[in-house]
Structures are given as C-alpha cells and as structure tokens.
Amino acid sequence: MGHLSDKSADLLPRVRRIAGQVGAIERALTADASCGDVLHLVAAVRGAVNGLLDEIIVDHLDQHVALPGLSDAERAAGAEELMAVIRRYAK
C-alpha cells in the first residue's frame, strides 16, 4: 500500500469535488451557457486540480526526496519521477 493511501481521506473528497465541477462544465455546455460562465467553471476546475497537484507534489517530496534515511539512489529516483511529470505536463 502506498503512502498516499494514508492521505486518501483528505484527497478523495477533493477529487470528488473536482468531478462535480467537471460535471458542472458539461451541464453548462449542454445548456448553452455563456462563454463567460463556462470560463469561470473551467478556471475553478483548473485551480482545484492545481491545488491537488501541489499537495501531492509536496507529499512526494517529503516521502521520496527529503525523508531522512533515504539512500542517494532513492532520492535521485524520487526527484527523477517528479521531474518527468513536470517535463511532461508543465507545457
């Protein structure tokens, strides 16, 4: 079991709220809402996803890079995982 399972009680409600926000975007598009309204909904989802990502990044750094007792190889692997995600999705 991964260390995130310990935080799932905090993370799952956030993910469910994001799912609800995405559903609101779908409903707004179906209802032909104004582009301004849809923009606000999408911006809210983006903010929520960024907040979730920030929390998981901090946890990853704490557990896989900065945790006392990790070997140099474990720290390097943890840092490389994070860099790969940043390179792939920060474009």
C-alpha beads as a LAMMPS data file, in Angstrom:
LAMMPS data file: protein, C-alpha beads

91 atoms
90 bonds

1 atom types
1 bond types

-500.0 500.0 xlo xhi
-500.0 500.0 ylo yhi
-500.0 500.0 zlo zhi

Masses

1 110.0

Atoms # bond

1 1 1 0.000 0.000 0.000
2 1 1 1.419 3.418 -0.973
3 1 1 1.862 6.306 1.381
4 1 1 -0.886 8.253 -0.405
5 1 1 -3.399 5.749 0.931
6 1 1 -2.785 7.334 4.328
7 1 1 -3.937 10.660 2.874
8 1 1 -6.836 9.313 0.828
9 1 1 -9.352 10.552 3.403
10 1 1 -8.171 14.078 2.551
11 1 1 -7.591 13.585 -1.175
12 1 1 -10.744 11.714 -2.180
13 1 1 -13.179 14.482 -1.190
14 1 1 -11.098 16.930 -3.215
15 1 1 -11.175 14.622 -6.221
16 1 1 -14.938 14.199 -5.850
17 1 1 -15.392 17.991 -5.743
18 1 1 -13.333 18.279 -8.926
19 1 1 -15.509 15.612 -10.557
20 1 1 -18.562 17.635 -9.570
21 1 1 -17.031 20.773 -11.034
22 1 1 -16.300 18.960 -14.308
23 1 1 -19.912 17.800 -14.338
24 1 1 -20.983 21.422 -13.952
25 1 1 -18.957 22.307 -17.050
26 1 1 -20.689 19.551 -19.007
27 1 1 -24.105 20.744 -17.837
28 1 1 -23.251 24.343 -18.713
29 1 1 -22.179 23.354 -22.213
30 1 1 -25.294 21.245 -22.682
31 1 1 -27.448 24.163 -21.519
32 1 1 -25.664 26.523 -23.925
33 1 1 -24.378 28.705 -21.057
34 1 1 -22.488 31.876 -21.853
35 1 1 -18.794 31.552 -22.604
36 1 1 -18.080 33.725 -19.549
37 1 1 -19.894 31.301 -17.278
38 1 1 -18.076 28.329 -18.800
39 1 1 -14.735 30.112 -18.467
40 1 1 -15.357 30.624 -14.748
41 1 1 -16.229 26.961 -14.295
42 1 1 -13.146 25.789 -16.186
43 1 1 -10.926 28.192 -14.240
44 1 1 -12.327 26.819 -10.978
45 1 1 -11.520 23.249 -12.073
46 1 1 -8.033 24.296 -13.079
47 1 1 -7.464 25.892 -9.687
48 1 1 -8.790 22.820 -7.884
49 1 1 -6.607 20.447 -9.915
50 1 1 -3.570 22.660 -9.369
51 1 1 -4.225 22.645 -5.622
52 1 1 -4.493 18.851 -5.626
53 1 1 -1.316 18.581 -7.682
54 1 1 0.520 20.891 -5.277
55 1 1 -0.499 18.756 -2.317
56 1 1 0.635 15.536 -3.995
57 1 1 3.934 17.117 -5.109
58 1 1 4.673 18.225 -1.545
59 1 1 3.864 14.749 -0.259
60 1 1 6.082 13.190 -2.931
61 1 1 8.974 15.474 -2.000
62 1 1 8.500 14.727 1.698
63 1 1 8.381 10.954 1.187
64 1 1 10.714 10.363 -1.769
65 1 1 13.281 13.154 -1.706
66 1 1 13.575 14.763 1.734
67 1 1 12.731 11.855 4.032
68 1 1 15.625 11.171 6.401
69 1 1 17.201 7.774 5.834
70 1 1 16.665 7.574 2.090
71 1 1 19.659 6.447 0.088
72 1 1 21.119 8.718 -2.570
73 1 1 19.665 6.380 -5.204
74 1 1 16.178 6.593 -3.642
75 1 1 16.387 10.400 -3.518
76 1 1 17.551 10.544 -7.127
77 1 1 14.714 8.250 -8.214
78 1 1 12.146 10.354 -6.339
79 1 1 13.488 13.552 -7.881
80 1 1 13.537 11.993 -11.347
81 1 1 9.889 10.906 -11.031
82 1 1 8.891 14.444 -10.189
83 1 1 10.991 15.971 -12.969
84 1 1 9.472 13.567 -15.510
85 1 1 5.958 14.655 -14.527
86 1 1 6.901 18.334 -14.648
87 1 1 8.547 17.963 -18.065
88 1 1 5.594 16.071 -19.460
89 1 1 2.705 18.107 -18.101
90 1 1 4.023 21.620 -17.439
91 1 1 3.918 22.587 -21.092

Bonds

1 1 1 2
2 1 2 3
3 1 3 4
4 1 4 5
5 1 5 6
6 1 6 7
7 1 7 8
8 1 8 9
9 1 9 10
10 1 10 11
11 1 11 12
12 1 12 13
13 1 13 14
14 1 14 15
15 1 15 16
16 1 16 17
17 1 17 18
18 1 18 19
19 1 19 20
20 1 20 21
21 1 21 22
22 1 22 23
23 1 23 24
24 1 24 25
25 1 25 26
26 1 26 27
27 1 27 28
28 1 28 29
29 1 29 30
30 1 30 31
31 1 31 32
32 1 32 33
33 1 33 34
34 1 34 35
35 1 35 36
36 1 36 37
37 1 37 38
38 1 38 39
39 1 39 40
40 1 40 41
41 1 41 42
42 1 42 43
43 1 43 44
44 1 44 45
45 1 45 46
46 1 46 47
47 1 47 48
48 1 48 49
49 1 49 50
50 1 50 51
51 1 51 52
52 1 52 53
53 1 53 54
54 1 54 55
55 1 55 56
56 1 56 57
57 1 57 58
58 1 58 59
59 1 59 60
60 1 60 61
61 1 61 62
62 1 62 63
63 1 63 64
64 1 64 65
65 1 65 66
66 1 66 67
67 1 67 68
68 1 68 69
69 1 69 70
70 1 70 71
71 1 71 72
72 1 72 73
73 1 73 74
74 1 74 75
75 1 75 76
76 1 76 77
77 1 77 78
78 1 78 79
79 1 79 80
80 1 80 81
81 1 81 82
82 1 82 83
83 1 83 84
84 1 84 85
85 1 85 86
86 1 86 87
87 1 87 88
88 1 88 89
89 1 89 90
90 1 90 91
